[in-house]
Amino acid sequence: MNFPLLKKLTLFLVSITADAFHRLLSGCHALESLYMAEVRAAGWLRVSSPTITFTTIIFRHSSSEKTELVIEDAPCLLRLLLTDCKRDDCVTVRVISAPNLKILGPFLVVASKLLLFQGINSVSSTNSMRTLKVLALKPSGDKLLATLNILRWFPYLEKLCIIFHKHYEMHEQNEPPYDPLYPIECLESHLKKVVFKSFQGYRRQVEFARIFVLNAKVLDKMEFEVYNHYRSEMVAYQYRLLQVENRASRHARFEFRTTSMPINMSMISQWLNPFRPIHGVGA
C-alpha cells in the first residue's frame, strides 16, 4: 500500500493485523493526522514511522474488547487524543518515543495505580515528559491524590483541563492533603490556566479546585463550566469556599461559564483545542 500524498487517514470499524497496520502507515509519507475509531487488531497497533510527519493521533475505543496502541517512534507527534474511552482496563497506550508531544488526553484516572491513565507507563517521576504543555484528565469518582501525582510527571505543564462526571459526586476518600513541602513543579512555575468542565460545586470538587487556587503560583485564569441552573448567588458562595482571597497568584482571574450542552466526547475538534471557550454566558 502506497499513498504518498495522503494527509488525513480515518480508520473506522476496521479489523486489521498489526503487520498490515504498520505497512499502511509506512506507505503514507505525507500523513498529518490519524483518526482511529473502534479498530480491532490481532496484536497491538504499532506506530513506528520516523519519516512520517503526522502531528495528531486521535484514538477512540468504547467497546469491551481490549486493545493496545504503542507509539514506538513518532518524532513529529504533537497531539495524542483519546475520546470515548470509558473503561481504563480495555485501552492500553504506551508512549516509547514521542519527543515533541505537547497535548495529551483526556484520560480516566486509575486511582489504584501511580501510572499514567489508560496504561501509558513509559514515564515516571524520574523520567518526566518535559515537552508536554496541555493535559486533559477525567478524575470523577477516583482519588484526587492520584491526579495530583500525575502532574508531577509534567513539570512544564501550562494548561490543565479537568472533566468531572456530571451524574455523581466524587467518591468520599480519606486522602492526605496537598503538602507544600513536596511541591508539584508545574504549580510552582508553569501552570497558567485550569479549566473545570461539568463543575457542580460538590464538596470534593471544591476541595480539589482549591488546591490549585492556593498553590498555583503563576496561574492566570481558572474557568468553571457549569450548567444553566447555576445562579449568581451560588457563584459568590463558591468564591468563598475556594478561598479566592488567599490565592497563590495574586493576578489570577476566576470565571464561571454556563452551558446547557453535555460534553460530547466524539467532538474531535474540542480535543484539538480542549481550552476553546464554550458558548455561554460568563457568570
N, C-alpha and C positions, 0 to 999 in steps of 0.2 A: 504494500500500500504506500502510495506516494502522493501527497497533497502539498506541493511546495509553496502555494500561495494562500493556503487556508489560514485565516486569522482567528476564527472563533469556532469551537467544536462543542457540541452538546451530545451527550450520551444519555438516553432516557429509556428506562425499562429494557436494558440490554444485558444479555448473558454473554460473557466473553472470557476467554482464558487469559491467564497472566501474560503468556508469550504474545498473544495477539494484541493485547492492550499495549505492550511495550513496542511492538512493531508499528502499531498505528501512530503512536506519539513520535516515533523515530522518523516517520515519513512526513511530519508536519513541521517543517523547518521555520515557517513564519508565524507559528501559533502564538497568539497573545492571551487568550483566555480559554479555560477548560471548565465546562459545567457537567457534572455527573449526578444523575438522579436515579435512585433505585437500580444501580448497576450491580449485577450478580457476577461474581468471578470465581473460577476454580483456582484457589490460591489467592495471593494478595495482589492489589493493584499497585504496581510499582512505577513511580515517576523518577526516571533516571535519564535526564536529557540535558547534558551540559551545554549543548549547542542551540537548544531551543530558547527563544527569548520571551516565553509567555510570563506574564506578570500576575495572573489571577487564576486560582483554582477554587471552584465552588463545589461543595460536595453535599449531597442531600441523601439521607437514608432513614426511612421511617418504618421499615419492616422489622420483623423479629429475627431475621436471618443475620448472622454475624458477618461482618465484612471488615477488611483491613486495607488502609491506604498508607503507603510508605513513600515519603518524599525523600528519595535517596540522594538526588543531585539536581538541584534547581537553583542555579546561581542568580537568576533574574526574578525569581518569585517574590512578589511584594505583598500579596494578599492570599491568605488561606482562610476560607469562609465555610462554615457549616450551617445548614438550615434543616429544620425539621428532624434533627437527630434527638429523638425524645428519650431513648434508652442508652445510657452511657455504657452498658455492658455489651452492646451489639456493634458498636463502632470503635475501631482502634485506628488511630492516626499516629504515625511515627515520623518525626522530622529528623532526618540524619544530617542533611546539608541543605540549608536554605539561608545563606549568609546575609541576604538583604531583606529578609522578611520583616515587614513593618506593621501589618494589620492581621489580627488573629481572632477567631471566634465566630459566633457565640458558642460557648461551651457549657455543658452541665457540670455542676460541681459534684465530684465524688468525695464525700466528706470523710470516708474511711481511709483514704489514701492520700499521701502527700506527693501526688503525681499530678501532672497537668491533665486537665479533664479530657475525656474521650480517649484516654490512653496515650496521649503524647507524653513520652517519658524520656526523651533524649536530653532534656535539660534538667539541671538540678541546682541546688543552692550554690554549688561551686562551678557550675557550667551554665551561666545565665545567658539568655538571649538579649544581647545588648543593643540590637538593632530595632527591636520591637517598640513601636510608638503608640499603637492603638490596640486595645483589647476589649472584647465583649464577653461577659460571663452571665450565667443563669444560676444563681445560688439558692433559689427558692426551695425551702424545705430541708436545707442542709446546714451543717455547722458553718458559722461565719469565719471561724479561725482558719479553716482550710482555704477559704477565699483569700484571706489576708496573706497567708503563707505563699500562695501562688504569686502574689505581687512581688515577692522577694526575687523571683526569677527574672523580672523585667525591670532592671534598675533605671532605665531611661524612658519608662512609660510616661506618655504625655496626656493621653485621653483614655478614659475608662468608662465603659457602658455596662451598667448592672441591670439585668432584666429580671424582675420579680415575677413569680407566678401570680396571676391575678385572682385565682379562685380560693386560695387559702393562705393563712399566715405561716410564716417560717416556723419550723418545729422549735419547741422550747428545749434549749440545751444549756447546761451549766458549762460555760466556757470561760477561761481566763480572759481578762480584759486586755486590750492592746497595751503593750509595755513600751513606753517611750525610751527605756534604756536599751532596747533592741530595735531600733527604728527600721522601717522599710525605706530603702534608699529612694524610690521614686516619690514617696511622700515628702521626703526631706528637700528634694531639689529639682524635680522634673514634672510631677503630675499637675497639669494646669486645668483640666476640665473633667468633670464627672457627671454622667447622665444616669438618672434612675428612671427606668421605664416601668409602668404598671405599679407605681407607688401608691399605696393606700393608707399609709400612716400607722400601720401596726407597730406595736412597741418594738419588736425585733428589727423592723425596717428602720425605725427612727434611731435606735441604738447603733445600728450598722452605719447609717449615714453620718451620725455624729462623730464617728471615728475619723472620717475624712474632714469634717468641719474643724475638728480640734487638732488635727495632726498634719494636714496637707499644707505645707508652709509656703508654696508658691502657687496655690490654687487661684485661678482667675474666675472660674464660673462653675456653679453647680446647678444642674437642671433637674426638676422633678416632673415627670409626666404623670398626670393624674386624670381621673375621669370627670365627666361633667357635673357629678353630684358634689364635687369638692368646692366648698364655699369659701369666701374670703376670710371669714372668721376662723375657719379651720386652718387656713394658711398662717394666720397670725399666731395661732396656738402652736403649730409645728415649728415656727421660728423660735419660740421659747424653748420647746423640747430639744431642738437641735443645738441650742446654746450658741446661736449665731453671734451674739455679742462677744463671745470668747474665742472666735475663730482664729486659727493659727496664721492665716493670711489676711491681713487687715484690708486688702483691696478686693477680696473675693466677693463676687456677686451671686445672689441666690434667686432662682426663678422657678415658679410653678406654672406649668403649661397644661391646659386642658385638652382632652381628646375624647371623642366618643367611639373611636375605632380601636378594636383589639389589635395586638401585634400579629401580623401575618408573616410567619416565618418563610413563606415561599416568595416574599417580595425581595428578590435578589438585589435590587438597587439599594435597598435600605442597608444591606451589609457591605456594599461597596463603599458606603459612607455612613456608618452607624451613628454619626453625630449630626446628620442632616436634620434640621428643625422640623418638627411635625406641624401640621396645620392646626392651629388652635389659638386660644386667647390667653395671653400671659396674665397670671394672677398677681 
